[in-house]
Amino acid sequence: MDVTGRKAIVTGGARGIGRAIALELARNGADVAIGDLNSQDAAKVAEEIDASNQISMGYFLDVTDENSVREMVTDVVNKFDRIDILVNNAGVIAAPGWEDREESTEEDWNLIYEVNVKGMARVTECVAEVMKKQLYGKIVNISSIAGRIGSLTHIPYGASKAAVINLTQSMALELAPFDINVNAICPGLLWTPMWRRIAERWSGIPDLSDGLSPREIFDRSVKERIPLGREQTPEDIGYVSTFLASDFARNITGQTINVSGGSHMN
């Protein structure tokens, strides 16, 4: 999975899956710009990458703000001279305070779509302007297994991740003439800060928790839902992202790959 000399942007790269993707791209030779609302943690990841002898910068990035997106992309181009790889990882599960609500609100729907769908499209459109001129690019969109099948919980989130899959296919068709590959990944069950918050919410509901701790609730979900019997990790998503960002995947576009231990098979 050689991406030596490539220049990458990872959105939502300060923690969890995004951090693992940024580190794996760097480990395989890419210089990486990390954009996140949490600019302090983005800077810390950039420092980790710098220590590995790759070049990295951390940025404040709000994917809901066109000016924020363009400012980051412009600065990255000024520093890197090009953008070869974009990983759209920034995403939210709901509006703040969702853990205390039984039903999704209009605010949830609006924020989720503004970040997970429109935000992804906004960043891609801006970066694609650069990639089109280069006649080269690799774009990886992070969706979710929640976008593969209906659910009684987190409905707006699942709907947004299904939209990401369709958006990926449309982008792949639009950008193929410019030798730009666009693919998506559906992560499965990962013990990330987001999943911890879900499990903490369930732990307060006796019928769901059975007296288990949040981590035990997660482990039970893995046992019940994952045929391979093990959780997925941010590093797993980093490996596949780096493969799709490499020229080993030059004839793969418009595809969505499940990294879910077999819980979903498409």
C-alpha positions in Angstrom: 0.0 0.0 0.0 2.5 2.5 -1.2 1.5 6.2 -1.1 5.0 7.6 -1.0 5.1 11.3 -1.9 1.3 11.7 -2.1 -0.3 14.6 -0.4 -3.5 13.9 1.6 -6.3 15.6 3.5 -8.2 13.8 6.2 -11.3 15.5 7.6 -12.3 14.6 11.1 -8.8 13.4 11.6 -8.2 14.4 15.2 -9.5 11.3 16.9 -10.8 7.8 16.4 -11.1 6.5 12.9 -9.8 9.7 11.3 -6.6 9.7 13.4 -5.9 6.1 12.5 -6.4 6.8 8.8 -4.1 9.8 9.0 -1.4 7.8 10.8 -1.6 4.9 8.4 -1.4 7.1 5.3 1.7 8.7 6.8 3.2 5.3 7.7 2.9 4.4 4.0 4.7 7.6 2.8 2.1 10.3 2.5 2.2 13.8 3.8 -1.1 14.5 5.6 -3.2 17.6 6.4 -5.7 17.0 9.2 -8.8 19.1 9.5 -11.1 19.0 12.5 -13.3 21.1 14.7 -10.9 20.1 17.5 -7.9 21.9 16.1 -5.8 21.2 19.3 -6.1 17.4 18.8 -5.6 17.8 15.1 -2.3 19.5 15.8 -1.3 16.7 18.2 -1.8 14.1 15.4 0.2 16.3 13.1 3.0 16.3 15.6 2.9 12.5 15.7 3.2 12.3 11.9 6.0 14.9 11.9 7.9 12.7 14.3 7.8 9.9 11.8 9.6 12.1 9.2 6.5 12.8 7.1 5.1 16.4 6.8 1.8 17.1 8.5 -0.3 20.1 9.5 -3.4 20.4 11.7 -6.2 22.7 10.9 -9.5 24.0 12.3 -12.1 22.8 9.8 -15.8 23.2 9.9 -17.2 21.2 7.0 -20.6 23.1 7.3 -18.8 26.4 6.4 -17.7 27.0 2.8 -15.2 29.6 3.9 -13.6 27.2 6.4 -13.3 24.5 3.8 -11.8 26.8 1.1 -9.3 28.4 3.6 -8.0 25.0 4.5 -7.8 23.6 1.0 -6.1 26.8 -0.3 -3.5 26.6 2.4 -2.8 22.9 1.8 -2.3 23.5 -1.9 0.0 26.4 -1.1 2.1 24.2 1.2 1.9 20.9 -0.7 1.4 22.2 -4.2 -1.2 19.5 -4.9 -3.8 17.2 -3.3 -3.7 13.6 -4.3 -5.8 12.0 -1.6 -9.0 13.1 0.2 -10.5 11.1 3.0 -13.9 12.4 4.1 -14.3 11.1 7.6 -15.9 14.1 9.4 -19.3 13.1 10.8 -21.8 13.4 13.6 -24.4 11.0 15.1 -26.8 13.7 16.1 -27.1 17.2 17.6 -25.6 17.8 21.1 -27.6 16.3 23.9 -28.9 13.3 21.8 -28.1 10.9 24.6 -30.9 12.4 26.6 -33.6 12.2 23.9 -35.7 9.3 23.0 -36.7 10.7 19.6 -34.7 12.4 16.9 -35.5 16.1 16.5 -35.5 18.5 13.5 -32.1 19.8 14.9 -30.7 16.3 14.6 -31.8 15.8 11.1 -30.5 19.2 10.0 -27.1 18.9 11.6 -26.5 15.3 10.5 -27.3 16.1 6.9 -25.3 19.4 7.0 -22.2 17.5 8.2 -22.4 14.0 7.0 -23.8 14.6 3.5 -23.6 18.3 2.5 -20.3 18.7 4.4 -18.8 15.8 2.5 -20.0 17.1 -0.8 -18.7 20.6 0.1 -15.2 19.4 0.8 -15.1 17.0 -2.2 -16.2 19.8 -4.6 -13.5 22.1 -3.4 -10.7 19.4 -3.5 -12.0 18.1 -6.8 -11.2 21.5 -8.4 -7.6 20.8 -7.6 -7.6 17.1 -8.6 -9.2 17.8 -11.9 -6.4 20.1 -12.9 -3.9 17.3 -11.9 -5.9 14.7 -13.8 -5.4 12.5 -10.7 -6.9 11.9 -7.3 -8.2 9.3 -4.8 -11.2 10.1 -2.7 -12.4 7.9 0.2 -15.7 8.5 1.9 -16.4 7.0 5.3 -20.0 5.7 5.5 -21.2 3.1 8.0 -23.0 -0.2 8.1 -25.9 1.9 9.5 -26.3 3.0 5.9 -26.8 -0.5 4.6 -30.0 -1.5 6.4 -32.9 0.1 8.3 -32.9 0.5 12.0 -35.2 1.5 14.8 -32.5 3.7 16.4 -30.4 6.6 15.1 -32.6 6.8 12.0 -31.3 10.2 10.7 -27.7 9.0 11.0 -28.4 5.8 9.1 -30.2 7.7 6.4 -27.3 10.1 6.0 -24.8 7.2 5.7 -27.0 5.6 3.0 -26.9 9.0 1.2 -23.0 8.8 1.4 -23.1 5.5 -0.5 -25.2 7.0 -3.3 -23.1 10.2 -3.3 -20.0 8.1 -3.7 -21.4 6.5 -6.8 -22.5 9.8 -8.3 -19.1 11.4 -7.6 -17.3 8.4 -9.1 -19.2 8.8 -12.3 -18.7 12.6 -12.4 -14.9 12.5 -11.7 -13.9 9.3 -13.6 -13.0 11.3 -16.8 -10.4 13.1 -14.7 -8.8 9.8 -13.5 -10.2 10.4 -10.0 -11.3 7.3 -8.1 -14.1 7.7 -5.5 -14.9 4.9 -3.1 -16.5 4.5 0.3 -16.0 2.3 3.4 -18.7 1.1 5.8 -17.1 0.5 9.2 -18.7 -2.0 11.5 -18.5 -2.1 15.3 -15.6 -0.1 16.7 -15.0 0.9 20.3 -14.7 4.7 19.5 -15.9 7.7 21.6 -19.1 7.7 19.6 -19.9 4.0 20.4 -19.0 4.5 24.0 -21.6 7.3 24.2 -24.2 4.9 22.6 -23.3 2.2 25.1 -23.5 4.6 28.1 -26.9 5.6 26.9 -28.0 2.0 26.7 -26.5 1.2 30.1 -29.2 3.5 31.7 -32.0 1.4 30.2 -32.5 -1.8 32.2 -34.1 -3.7 29.4 -31.2 -3.1 27.1 -28.3 -3.2 29.5 -29.1 -6.2 31.7 -26.8 -4.6 34.3 -23.8 -4.6 32.0 -21.2 -1.9 31.8 -20.9 0.1 28.5 -17.9 -1.9 27.4 -19.7 -5.2 28.2 -22.7 -4.0 26.2 -20.4 -3.3 23.2 -18.7 -6.7 23.6 -22.2 -8.4 23.7 -23.1 -6.6 20.5 -19.9 -7.8 18.8 -20.6 -11.4 19.9 -24.2 -11.3 18.7 -23.7 -9.4 15.4 -20.2 -10.1 14.0 -19.7 -13.6 12.3 -15.9 -13.3 12.8 -16.5 -12.8 16.5 -14.2 -9.8 16.9 -14.6 -6.0 16.9 -13.3 -3.8 14.2 -10.7 -1.2 15.0 -9.8 2.3 13.7 -6.6 0.8 12.3 -8.7 -1.6 10.2 -10.3 1.4 8.5 -6.9 3.0 8.1 -5.6 -0.1 6.2 -8.5 -0.1 3.7 -8.5 3.7 3.3 -4.8 3.5 2.4 -5.3 0.7 0.0 -8.1 2.7 -1.8 -5.9 5.8 -1.8 -3.0 3.9 -3.5 -2.5 3.0 -7.1 -3.1 -0.7 -6.2 -6.8 0.3 -6.3 -6.5 2.3 -9.6 -9.4 0.3 -11.2 -11.7 0.4 -8.3 -14.2 3.3 -8.2 -17.8 3.8 -7.1 -17.5 0.9 -4.7 -18.5 0.7 -1.0 -16.5 -1.8 1.1 -17.8 -3.2 4.3 -15.2 -3.6 7.1 -17.6 -5.2 9.5 -16.4 -8.7 10.3 -19.1 -10.2 8.1 -22.1 -8.5 9.8 -23.2 -7.1 6.4 -22.4 -8.8 3.1 -23.0 -6.9 -0.2 
